Amino acid sequence: MAETLTKLAYQAFQNGKSAFSLGHRTLATQLRQLLRPELTFDLKSVDSDFLAEVTRRREALLQVDWEEAAAGIYPEALLFDNPWDDFFKYYPAVVWELPQLWERILNQETQVFDSAINTQGFPRYYLQNFHHQTDGYLSEASANLYDLQVELLFSGAADAMRRRVLAPIKQLLSRQSSLGDRPHPYPRILDVACGTGRMLQLLQGSFPAVSLYGLDLSPAYLRKANQRLSQVNGTLPQLAQGQAEAMPYRDAYFDALTCVFLFHELPGPVRQQVIDDCFRVMRPGGTLVICDSIQAVDTPELEPMMANFPILFHEPYYRDYIQDELTPRLETAGFTGVTTQIHFVSKYWVAHKQS
Ligand SMILES: C[S@@+](CC[C@H](N)C(=O)[O-])C[C@H]1O[C@@H](n2cnc3c(N)ncnc32)[C@H](O)[C@@H]1O
């Protein structure tokens, strides 16, 4: 009975977030048509079968999310974890930012940063207004809006997609403990491109007895991550600023690495460099889990979604990414036993470094 009630509550919670996202998209479209009628997007049309398929995939994701919590892979409480304070506080700013964003789209401005932001020292490919965000990843305001914007984009399913990373990590930790394969007291897990720390928070809530690390290029996003993670009981993850393709860690340091929503924002050669560096910093026997967008090869039925995404959002490397098979890249780096999964609109690669 308690389980049925919790499941119903979870479904209601997700449906609420989905309805809110739909309401936001409707509001944003109406405001744009009213304020900037000259701004239109040449989008691929979608039919009712397509929408039914997207709904089916979302429901399947939520079912797996529920089942894995019920199986004890992570606590059920994590299903309801949401940064509500930020959501209520920053939603007006999301709406308020829209006219600026439309202005930049109309002017085809995709690499604009406030003059107070120091852009020195960042790779050129990174200095972009990804998603048309004001100041790209380089301001506090952008960091404050990021999680809410991702939730609105994925109809409230962003964390459910992130949680699909947890089962392979749990398997690794169980395997290590059954083999007595623990070279240090706490397994070390690094979240590569940790952004504002959402994945770290889910890892923290699932595996209290691990040492967590987060790396990102954005100082503003790291400050946000630090603020968020320090509010939670338990060990504070160690955060560092750096490039995922040249990480500031010694060889074979980590037991596991996770990487969520990074690869579609990298040029192809950098994707290989990041994978190579993940292999370098992982100890033999370790596991890497990558989560990113679906790709053309697996889900041709969702092609209109993949075509429309970079039209609506500034994502300069996305079209290349959806054609880029990461499995051969992982094998080139030395990873073995690579498997893939698809959940909703995300794809996952689980790769191992042989002992
Ligand atoms: C789409 S966000 C994903 C953030 C987070 N992983 C999540 O789950 O939402 C991409 C993140 O990658 C970071 N990033 C992009 N290129 C990077 C690089 N070469 N090295 C380290 N971080 C990078 C950005 O600063 C940003 O925080």
The ligand as an SDF file (V2000), in Angstrom:
LIG
                    3D

 27 29  0  0  0  0  0  0  0  0999 V2000
   25.2090   20.8980  -20.7480 C   0  0  0  0  0  0  0  0  0  0  0  0
   26.1830   21.2710  -19.3440 S   0  0  0  0  0  0  0  0  0  0  0  0
   26.0780   19.7440  -18.4080 C   0  0  0  0  0  0  0  0  0  0  0  0
   26.2720   19.9840  -16.9310 C   0  0  0  0  0  0  0  0  0  0  0  0
   25.9870   18.7960  -16.0190 C   0  0  0  0  0  0  0  0  0  0  0  0
   26.8470   17.6770  -16.3010 N   0  0  0  0  0  0  0  0  0  0  0  0
   24.5340   18.3670  -16.0170 C   0  0  0  0  0  0  0  0  0  0  0  0
   24.2690   17.2080  -15.7060 O   0  0  0  0  0  0  0  0  0  0  0  0
   23.6530   19.1820  -16.2570 O   0  0  0  0  0  0  0  0  0  0  0  0
   27.8070   21.1780  -19.9860 C   0  0  0  0  0  0  0  0  0  0  0  0
   28.8630   21.4830  -18.9320 C   0  0  0  0  0  0  0  0  0  0  0  0
   30.1180   21.1240  -19.4910 O   0  0  0  0  0  0  0  0  0  0  0  0
   31.0750   22.0980  -19.1250 C   0  0  0  0  0  0  0  0  0  0  0  0
   32.1440   21.9850  -20.1380 N   0  0  0  0  0  0  0  0  0  0  0  0
   32.0620   22.1900  -21.4610 C   0  0  0  0  0  0  0  0  0  0  0  0
   33.2250   21.9180  -22.0590 N   0  0  0  0  0  0  0  0  0  0  0  0
   34.0670   21.5130  -21.0780 C   0  0  0  0  0  0  0  0  0  0  0  0
   35.4210   21.0710  -21.0540 C   0  0  0  0  0  0  0  0  0  0  0  0
   36.1450   20.9840  -22.1610 N   0  0  0  0  0  0  0  0  0  0  0  0
   35.9670   20.7250  -19.8820 N   0  0  0  0  0  0  0  0  0  0  0  0
   35.2490   20.8050  -18.7260 C   0  0  0  0  0  0  0  0  0  0  0  0
   33.9710   21.2080  -18.6860 N   0  0  0  0  0  0  0  0  0  0  0  0
   33.3900   21.5530  -19.8460 C   0  0  0  0  0  0  0  0  0  0  0  0
   30.3060   23.3920  -19.1290 C   0  0  0  0  0  0  0  0  0  0  0  0
   30.9500   24.3980  -18.3770 O   0  0  0  0  0  0  0  0  0  0  0  0
   28.9690   22.9430  -18.5440 C   0  0  0  0  0  0  0  0  0  0  0  0
   28.9730   23.0550  -17.1480 O   0  0  0  0  0  0  0  0  0  0  0  0
  1  2  1  0
  2  3  1  0
  2 10  1  0
  3  4  1  0
  4  5  1  0
  5  6  1  0
  5  7  1  0
  7  8  2  0
  7  9  1  0
 10 11  1  0
 11 12  1  0
 11 26  1  0
 12 13  1  0
 13 14  1  0
 13 24  1  0
 14 15  1  0
 14 23  1  0
 15 16  2  0
 16 17  1  0
 17 18  1  0
 17 23  2  0
 18 19  1  0
 18 20  2  0
 20 21  1  0
 21 22  2  0
 22 23  1  0
 24 25  1  0
 24 26  1  0
 26 27  1  0
M  CHG  2   2   1   9  -1
M  END
$$$$
